[in-house]
Amino acid sequence: MAEIVRFNNLQFDKLISVEQQLVDSKERPEVTDKLRKLVFFAQREGLVRTSKKILSKGDAFQLKKFQTLITVELNGKLFVNFSTQTSENPDHFVVRNEFFETTSAVTFQNISEDKNFNQFIESTTEKSLKLPVSEYAIQEISYAEKGVFLYGLGDYARVFIAPNIKAENKTFCVDYNHSLATHYKENYKYQQFGLVPEESYSALEKTKKPLAIIATYHSDHTRIAREIFERNPSAFIFVEKPPCVTLEDIQTLTSLYDQGANLEIGYNRRFIPLNQKIKDTFYNQQKVITISVKEILITENHWYFWPNQGTRITGNLTHWLDLAVFWINGDPVEINLLASPSKDETMAVSVLFSEGSLVNITVSDKGNSLRGVQENIEVRTKDETVNIQDYTRYSWTSNNGRKNTINKSIRNKGHDAMYKHLVKAYHDKAEVKYTKEDLLKSALTTFYVSQMYKEGIRNLNLYDKSKDFHSK
């Protein structure tokens, strides 16, 4: 498989041409009532968090995207590469090391319309050439026993990660986008930046106990975790959800657990106080759980829809599948799925657990989008009922019939608590909470729900699939 590399680290005889064509880069529809949305989020998430979200989407981060044709000469032959870049400077390009032989410099006028310009997706079966790659330069850093290595510098990293690791020594930040990487280095005080993870590995090897936070494209999560562990087994590795996209990813991460890797997985809803209380109270009781989720609107060219990212199930629905695993003392054994034929991945999923609990989840982006993701959850046991309205209001009806209702002005999704716990665990002041067993239950369920959606399967015996996986 051809790897993603910095273009200026490739070895060739001559750069013949670079041709670029501007393309639509919007991944989210325009907000129709920005003032009302601003007021809502200021009330629900506070002024500081809301201002950070606004700043993270400012003009400085609304980067242009260019379909890019690169023609190079090597040993008297011409080769072309297809990619999408956010810069017009070839020194800032990140490409898949996959070049196709051509008889002349390629232009947009003489290529077929079905060419794959997404370097982060495996392309065609056409015969291609991998160019030699120079060793990445060893970056100068002031070494310390500890230091943060952050992979993926999008909105999420700026809004949720950065505020919670302010006091940590920051060594290296990495993003495929040069503008984001340089901005992050300067504004969040990292010693160095890189465009591909490999640029950070020499510094990682020389740090006694690094904290590696992985918040990249989903398809990168497990690969980067494995590469980090191979270079420094002492690293504390935090993988944002979803940790896995493929069955091979799950096998790789479980192997890292078996080898003693320091792993924590980032499902923030496990850290919501109410969700922790529900687990503490009902974990060993049989439950019926009903979850209705209004998802955010995204456009068809959003990277969640890339074939190597799983589906929106892998990106979003996994939150509530994992929450069910968190709440239930049993194994998922059977899945039913009904999916709408619409492209927005509207669906209803039911999961039966081995001890009899039943989980029903309906997800869709249909509904008013002003308030972002909306969650309505009901948890019922033999004698008690909990109703959660988007974590701003909940009622708890006890076995004696008494109903206690709580209203909150700020919506807590658990992000800050999760990263505060991560920092404590990194400094050996708290224990890692996400176990190998959690990973197997949650990741396998997510993978098979995604597969069922893609293949039009309505019922699946997950118990048999899990047995097959464990027998390999």
Buried (B, 14 or more C-beta within 10 A) or exposed (E): EBEBBBBEBBEBEEBBBBBBEEEEBEEEEEEEEEEEBBEBBBBBBBEEBBBBBBEBBEEEBEBEBBBBBBBBBBEEEBBBBBBBBBBEEBEBBBBBBBBBEBEEBBEEEEBEEEBBBBBBBBBEEEEBBBBEBEEBEEBEBEEBEBBBBBBBBBEBBBBBBBBBBEEBBBBBBBBBBBBBBBBBBEEBEBBBBBBBBBBBBBBBEBBEBBBBBBBBBBBBBBBBBBBBBEBBEEBBBBBBBBBBBBBEBBEBBBEBBEEEBBBBBBBBBBBBEBBBEBBEBBEEBBBBBBBBBBBBBBEEBBBBBBEBBBBBBBBBBBBBBBBBBBBBBBBBBBBBBEBEEEEBBBBBBBBBBBBEBBBBBBBBBEEEBBBBBBBBBBBBBEEBBBBBEBBBEBBBBEEEEEEEEEEEEEBBBBBBBBBBBBBEBBEEEEEBBBEBEBBBBBBBBBBBBBBBBEEEBEEBEBBEBBEEBEEE
